[in-house]
């Protein structure tokens, strides 16, 4: 289980916005998203504390990479709230809480993203905040909490309005989001979790 970036809506609401950029992007990334979730589920990353530790290691490696890239590409100029949505440092603290060594963080060699690509990447990273609400409850069984071991999940889940804010930016931006970028980001997360599962 990873996350789902589609909150159930009333049928009338769906009919009004069913063709919005958000739903077009969701359709374009469904297979890539499902692939990531399948890797996490198959590896049992939320079935035991050991699995959760492996999830944290992979999350820190890939999340650090993308947070750095988004910052360098000017994501806050596309979505002003981005500057307060970093969680890699909290994942690092979660690993410290659980006595797990940090993974090596590769220097970011990616080219900078344009506004359309930024929206695609932000969709993936910020979408994880929705699933974090469920995951933060699941991991309590492992003895972790908002103050110990699950800081990043609680931080992501703490502001229900932030996703709606992002969606308003997504649908109102001058340039539509790049679907290929979102698929590629999901693919990079899938690769990170697959390596951690070995």
N, C-alpha and C positions, 0 to 999 in steps of 0.2 A: 504494500500500500504506500502510495506517495501522497498525492493530493489531487483534488479535482478543482479546476478553476471554472466551474460552472455551477452556480448556486441555483437550486430548483426555483422556478418562478411560476406564477399563475398563468394559465393558458392565454389570457388576454394580453399579458405582458410579453409573452413569447411571440405572439402574432405581431405585436408592434415592433419588436426589435430583432425578430428572427433572422433578418438579412443584414444585421449590423456587422461592423468589422469584427466585433468580438466573436460572433458565432461563426463567421467565415474563417477566422483564425482557429477557433476550436475544431472545426471540421478538418481543417488542413493539418492539424497536429494530433488528432485523436490517436492515430496508429503509433506515432512516436511516443506519446504520453503513456499509452497502454504498455508499450515495450518497457519503459522505465519502471512502471509499477510492477510489471511481471518479474523483472530482475530482483527488485526489493522483496517482493513476496516470496519468490523461490529461494532466496538467500535467508529468509527468516529474520530480516533485519529489525522487525518489530515483534518478534516472537520470544526474544530472550535478551538479556543484558549484553551478552557477547555479540549478538547480531546487531544490537543498537550501537555498540562501540564501533563496529565496522561501518555502519551507516554514518556515524559522526566523522570518522576519518575520511571517507570518500566525500562527504558533504563539504568539509573544510577545504579539501584540495580543489574541488571544482567551483565552489561558491567564491572562494578567494580570487580565483582566476577571473570569474565574470564580474565580480564587484569592482575589481581593479580596472578591467576593460571598460565597464560602463562609466566609471568615474572619468577615465582618461578621454572617453568619447563625448563627454558632456551630457550625460543622462539627466542631470538635474535641470538642464535648460529645456529638456523635452517634458519632463515630469518633475516639478519642483519638490515633491514629497520624497523623491528618491534618496536625498541626502540623509533622511532619517530611517531608511529601510535596510541598512546594512546589518547583516547578522553573522558574518564570518568570524568577527571577534568574539561573539557569544558562543559560537560553535567551538572555538578554541578554548574558551573557559569551561565549556561542558566537558571537553576532553581532559582538561586539567582536573576537574572535579572527580573524574572517573579514573585518574591515574594513567591515562593513555598518551603515548608520545604523539606529537604532531607529525603529520606527513610532510614530506618535502614539498614546498610550494614552488612550482616551476615559474620562471620569469615569463611574464605575458608577452608573447611574440605576435599576438593577433593584430591585424590592422585595425585602425579605429573604425567605429561603426557610424553610419550615417543615420539621420533621424528615423527613417523607416526601419532600419535594422535595430536601432535602439528600442523601438516599440516592440518589435518581435522578441527581443531578448528579455525586456522588462516583463512582458506577458508571462514568460516561463518562470522567472524568478519570483515575481510578485504573486503569481498564482499559487505558489506553494504555501502562502499564508492561509489559504482556505483550508487545506488539508491539515495544517498544523493544529487547528482546533481539535480535530479528532485525535491526531497523533499525540498531542500533549496529554490527553487522558489515557491513552493506551500505555504510555511509558511509565505512568505512575506505578504500575505493577512491578517495575524494576527498581523502585525506591528512588527515582529521580523526581525533580520538581522544578519549579520556576527559579529556585535559588540554588539548585544543585543538579547539574547534569542535563537539564532540559531547558536551559535559559533561552536558547534560540527559538525553540518551539513556542514557548509562552510569549516571547516578544513578537513573533510573527502573528500569533493568534489574537493579540491584545487589542487590535484596533479594527473592528468590523467595517468601519466606514472607509478605510483606506483603499480597499479593492474597488468600491464604487467610484472613488476619486480617480483611480487609474483608468477605469473604463470610460469615464467622461473625457479624459485626455485622449485615450485611444480613438474614440469615435469622433472627437472634434479636431484631431490633428490635421494639418494641411496635407500631410502625406500619409497614406494608409500603411499599416504595418507590413513588414516583410515576412511572409509566411516561411520562406526558406530559412531565414535566420532562426525563427522559433523552432523549426524542426531540427536544425543543426544544434541548437542549445540543448534540446531534449536528448539528442544523440550523444552529446558530450557528457551529460549527466548519466546516461545509460552506460557509457564506457567506464566512467568512474566507479559506479556501483558494481558493475561486472568485475572489475579488477579487485575491488574490496571483497567480493564474494568468493574469490578463489582460495 
